């Protein structure tokens, strides 16, 4: 069990190193949600179903949280926007990512 867990953690860390904040949030949410769903599903005899539902819900939730963390700003007017916005709706400038 310990070797499998370590391998999963290693693979997840390799996948997350080059991703955006939204992708990292979705992947982390899916892994955590899948694990919790498997535990809850195991109690009712449906481990696989619980893991699938937990991964889906966790992935969606993680992506939403990741998008809120991935902020951008307008270099012209200084306003901040969510990561999904590409251009400033006030002056049309291309938004820049805020370095954390």
C-alpha positions in Angstrom: 0.0 0.0 0.0 2.8 2.5 0.9 4.6 2.0 -2.5 1.4 2.6 -4.4 0.5 5.7 -2.5 4.0 7.1 -3.0 3.8 6.4 -6.8 0.5 8.2 -7.0 1.9 11.2 -5.2 4.9 11.2 -7.4 2.8 11.1 -10.6 0.5 13.8 -9.4 3.4 16.1 -8.5 4.9 15.5 -12.0 1.7 16.3 -13.7 1.1 19.5 -11.7 4.5 21.1 -12.2 3.8 22.7 -15.6 0.1 23.4 -15.2 -1.9 26.6 -14.7 -3.5 27.4 -11.4 -6.9 26.3 -12.7 -5.5 22.9 -13.9 -3.6 22.4 -10.6 -6.8 23.2 -8.6 -8.8 20.8 -10.8 -6.3 17.9 -10.5 -5.9 18.4 -6.7 -9.6 18.6 -6.2 -10.1 15.4 -8.3 -7.5 13.5 -6.4 -8.8 14.5 -3.0 -12.5 14.2 -4.0 -11.8 10.7 -5.5 -10.1 9.6 -2.3 -12.9 10.8 0.0 -15.5 9.5 -2.4 -13.9 6.1 -2.3 -13.9 6.1 1.5 -17.5 7.1 1.7 -18.6 4.8 -1.1 -16.7 1.8 0.5 -19.1 2.1 3.5 -22.1 1.4 1.2 -20.3 -1.2 -1.0 -19.8 1.1 -4.0 -16.2 2.2 -3.8 -15.8 2.8 -7.5 -18.9 4.8 -7.8 -18.0 6.9 -4.8 -14.6 7.6 -6.1 -15.9 8.6 -9.6 -18.5 11.0 -8.1 -16.0 12.4 -5.6 -13.4 12.9 -8.3 -15.9 14.7 -10.6 -17.2 17.0 -7.9 -13.7 17.6 -6.5 -12.3 18.4 -10.0 -15.0 21.0 -10.7 -14.7 22.6 -7.3 -10.9 22.7 -7.5 -11.1 24.3 -11.0 -13.4 27.0 -9.6 -11.1 27.7 -6.7 -8.1 27.7 -9.0 -9.7 30.2 -11.3 -10.3 32.6 -8.4 -6.7 32.3 -7.3 -5.4 32.9 -10.9 -5.8 36.7 -11.0 -4.9 39.0 -13.8 -4.6 42.8 -14.0 -4.9 45.4 -16.6 -1.5 47.2 -17.2 -3.4 50.3 -18.4 -6.1 50.9 -15.7 -4.8 48.6 -13.0 -8.1 46.7 -12.4 -8.0 43.1 -11.4 -9.9 40.2 -13.1 -10.4 36.4 -12.9 -8.0 34.2 -14.7 -10.4 33.4 -17.5 -10.6 37.0 -18.7 -8.1 37.8 -21.5 -8.8 41.4 -22.3 -9.8 44.4 -20.1 -13.5 45.2 -20.7 -12.8 48.9 -19.9 -10.0 49.7 -22.3 -9.3 46.5 -24.3 -5.7 46.0 -23.1 -4.3 42.4 -22.9 -4.3 41.4 -19.2 -1.2 40.3 -17.4 -0.9 37.5 -14.9 -0.2 38.6 -11.3 3.0 36.9 -10.1 2.6 35.5 -6.6 
